[in-house]
């Protein structure tokens, strides 16, 4: 059970595997290249995530606009003829 002092959020499923793969790939490089490659990789990951988020936002906006333009036309209420003259 988490204590009150532990304010870290639990990482989503799969995070550990991705982090391990990242560091395993970095271990294959020379120590001189590792910082620059890690920084470039994190920048590329961040940019890809931003692009995905933007694409999803644009798709949602398009869906909202499409829903607005395809709203069913409202029918006018039919006029009721008065039957007051017929008694």
BELWO-V754026 format. One record per backbone hydrogen bond with DSSP energy under -0.5 kcal/mol. NH is the residue of the N-H (numbers start at 1). CO is the residue of the C=O. Records with the same first field share a line. If there is no record, write none. Layout:
NH = CO, CO
//
This chain:
6 = 3
7 = 5
15 = 12
18 = 14
19 = 15
20 = 16
21 = 17
22 = 18
23 = 19
24 = 20
25 = 21
26 = 22
27 = 23
28 = 24, 25
29 = 26
33 = 30
34 = 30
35 = 31
37 = 33
38 = 34
39 = 35
40 = 36
41 = 37
42 = 38
43 = 39
44 = 40
45 = 41
46 = 42
47 = 43
48 = 44
49 = 45
50 = 46
51 = 47
52 = 48
53 = 49
54 = 50
55 = 51
56 = 52
57 = 53
58 = 54
59 = 55
60 = 56
61 = 57
62 = 58
63 = 59
64 = 60
65 = 61
66 = 62
67 = 63
68 = 64
69 = 65
70 = 66
71 = 68
81 = 79
87 = 85
//
